[in-house]
């Protein structure tokens, strides 16, 4: 069964990653070819990064995409 992704929680995790790495919205977005407004939308839980960006953010934070999306690695992601 596929679990629903809580966009607000994902946004909080993305924001925490950015804060921990001391990046501004612009700097963080630049790593993924995304605008400041894109990053802001992710962090507010309005939108999710696309699959490629999710992978890059997870790699940057040294976590799995599952951990980024769900907060732990107990859930499977469906392609």
C-alpha beads as a LAMMPS data file, in Angstrom:
LAMMPS data file: protein, C-alpha beads

79 atoms
78 bonds

1 atom types
1 bond types

-500.0 500.0 xlo xhi
-500.0 500.0 ylo yhi
-500.0 500.0 zlo zhi

Masses

1 110.0

Atoms # bond

1 1 1 0.000 0.000 0.000
2 1 1 1.360 3.382 -0.979
3 1 1 1.484 5.907 1.842
4 1 1 0.490 9.495 1.224
5 1 1 3.369 11.950 1.152
6 1 1 2.982 14.852 3.574
7 1 1 4.318 17.772 1.511
8 1 1 4.597 20.062 4.537
9 1 1 6.795 17.524 6.344
10 1 1 8.946 17.041 3.234
11 1 1 9.268 20.826 3.043
12 1 1 10.423 20.998 6.654
13 1 1 13.047 18.341 5.953
14 1 1 14.262 20.188 2.842
15 1 1 14.449 23.420 4.822
16 1 1 16.386 21.687 7.610
17 1 1 18.866 20.322 5.048
18 1 1 19.326 23.803 3.568
19 1 1 19.745 25.427 7.013
20 1 1 22.221 22.774 8.152
21 1 1 24.318 23.391 5.053
22 1 1 24.011 27.171 5.530
23 1 1 22.682 27.806 2.014
24 1 1 20.434 30.697 1.048
25 1 1 17.320 29.919 -0.994
26 1 1 19.187 31.066 -4.120
27 1 1 22.309 29.027 -3.392
28 1 1 20.349 25.878 -2.606
29 1 1 18.193 26.247 -5.709
30 1 1 21.313 26.772 -7.814
31 1 1 22.510 23.286 -6.879
32 1 1 19.442 21.828 -8.599
33 1 1 18.913 24.393 -11.363
34 1 1 15.827 25.607 -9.482
35 1 1 14.711 29.147 -8.708
36 1 1 14.460 30.709 -5.266
37 1 1 10.668 30.558 -5.623
38 1 1 10.848 26.811 -6.398
39 1 1 12.780 26.163 -3.194
40 1 1 10.377 28.358 -1.242
41 1 1 7.402 26.378 -2.617
42 1 1 9.082 23.099 -1.623
43 1 1 9.817 24.333 1.887
44 1 1 6.257 25.592 2.398
45 1 1 4.875 22.248 1.270
46 1 1 3.100 23.690 -1.766
47 1 1 4.969 21.525 -4.268
48 1 1 7.477 18.683 -4.293
49 1 1 10.736 18.655 -6.221
50 1 1 10.712 16.419 -9.279
51 1 1 12.201 12.926 -9.021
52 1 1 15.644 14.023 -10.254
53 1 1 15.812 16.869 -7.724
54 1 1 14.542 14.628 -4.916
55 1 1 17.424 12.254 -5.669
56 1 1 19.966 15.092 -5.660
57 1 1 18.653 16.598 -2.418
58 1 1 18.740 13.194 -0.724
59 1 1 22.298 12.567 -1.975
60 1 1 23.396 15.986 -0.727
61 1 1 21.981 15.225 2.726
62 1 1 23.355 11.671 2.682
63 1 1 19.893 10.185 3.205
64 1 1 17.606 8.043 1.083
65 1 1 14.746 9.458 -0.953
66 1 1 12.428 7.468 1.342
67 1 1 13.817 9.297 4.362
68 1 1 13.370 12.621 2.594
69 1 1 9.765 11.858 1.642
70 1 1 8.597 9.976 4.733
71 1 1 11.047 10.846 7.485
72 1 1 12.306 7.270 7.772
73 1 1 13.328 4.400 5.541
74 1 1 10.559 1.950 6.421
75 1 1 8.373 2.833 3.441
76 1 1 8.876 1.800 -0.146
77 1 1 8.619 4.359 -2.887
78 1 1 6.673 3.380 -5.953
79 1 1 8.088 4.513 -9.278

Bonds

1 1 1 2
2 1 2 3
3 1 3 4
4 1 4 5
5 1 5 6
6 1 6 7
7 1 7 8
8 1 8 9
9 1 9 10
10 1 10 11
11 1 11 12
12 1 12 13
13 1 13 14
14 1 14 15
15 1 15 16
16 1 16 17
17 1 17 18
18 1 18 19
19 1 19 20
20 1 20 21
21 1 21 22
22 1 22 23
23 1 23 24
24 1 24 25
25 1 25 26
26 1 26 27
27 1 27 28
28 1 28 29
29 1 29 30
30 1 30 31
31 1 31 32
32 1 32 33
33 1 33 34
34 1 34 35
35 1 35 36
36 1 36 37
37 1 37 38
38 1 38 39
39 1 39 40
40 1 40 41
41 1 41 42
42 1 42 43
43 1 43 44
44 1 44 45
45 1 45 46
46 1 46 47
47 1 47 48
48 1 48 49
49 1 49 50
50 1 50 51
51 1 51 52
52 1 52 53
53 1 53 54
54 1 54 55
55 1 55 56
56 1 56 57
57 1 57 58
58 1 58 59
59 1 59 60
60 1 60 61
61 1 61 62
62 1 62 63
63 1 63 64
64 1 64 65
65 1 65 66
66 1 66 67
67 1 67 68
68 1 68 69
69 1 69 70
70 1 70 71
71 1 71 72
72 1 72 73
73 1 73 74
74 1 74 75
75 1 75 76
76 1 76 77
77 1 77 78
78 1 78 79
